Amino acid sequence: MMTIPAAESQYVISLEEIFWGGTLVAITMAMHGFGILSTLRVNGALKQRFEHNPTFAKGMLILIVTSWVILLVHLIEVFAWAGFFLWKGPVNAPQANASLCYYFALLDYTCLGSNYNLHLRWRLLEGMIAMAGLLTFAWSTGVLMTLEQDFQDQQMQLLKQKREKRHPKQAPAPPPAGRQP
């Protein structure tokens, strides 16, 4: 049977914890919305630049750069949580500095978990940062899948055009004279 330390059995979720968690999730989602729109602008500009002569390599380059921008967006979002952790000091570690706060926030944001945890009165935020990460990763996945589908459609169209050039369709032969179908 599991025993719960006395201090933890007295823990009650506070409104302050819910307020800050909700605020940080909202900030994260707003940052993600702005970041995804910026990502789509970058993607659109790259597509426009290469649309006159599309190739597999150019299409892959566009997807890779878009993935890098999405990665950057996620890394920037973690700064909001890390800044809060540095400001309020909830990371339960001696001498928690900016680097440790960012590391902790990144591991919880990606749902990996950390060797560190938050002080008891802030522990609800560990789950809330994971929820923010899950929501934003799902959003990013949807966007990336849409862009990847566009890439695949374009590549299939190019393949079809190459095949038609190599093997042009011949017009069906007309019926022999005097015969009606």
Phi, psi and omega in degrees: 000139182277135177254137180257127177304149184303319181299319181288330180289342179268355184295134175228132178298133182259157176296327178299317179297315179294317179301308182294321178298313178298320179296315180293323176296317179297317178299316180300314181294321178295317177299320181293319178301313178297316182295320180291321177297320176296320178299316180294327175295315178299314179300315180297319179295319179293318178299317180296321180296322185258005187291338183288332180217071183290141175223168177299314183298318179294320178296318178295320178301317178299315179295321180294314179297319178299318178297320178297320180295318178297318177301315178299319178302313180296317180296324178292320180300325181296333178300327179299314180291316180299319178298318177298315181297323178290320182292309185272342178069037182276350181290125185276074179209143178294135178055053178290109181259184183299319181297314179294319179297319179293316180300313179300312181298318180296317181294321178286324179298324180271005179065019176281329185084167187221162173289340179263166174215179180265155174303153186311317185288352180243007190294338176300331182295334178298318177288324182290324177293323177295320177297319178299317178298316179298317180297315182287325177293322177296317179299312180299319179298317179299316179295313181297322178294322177296315180293322178294322178295320175301317179299312180298318178299317180297316181294321178294322177294318178296319178297317179297318179296320178296318180295319180293329177291319181288322183230076182297145178287134178267144179293142179298144180293141178291153180296150179302150183298139178089350181253133176256137178291000000 
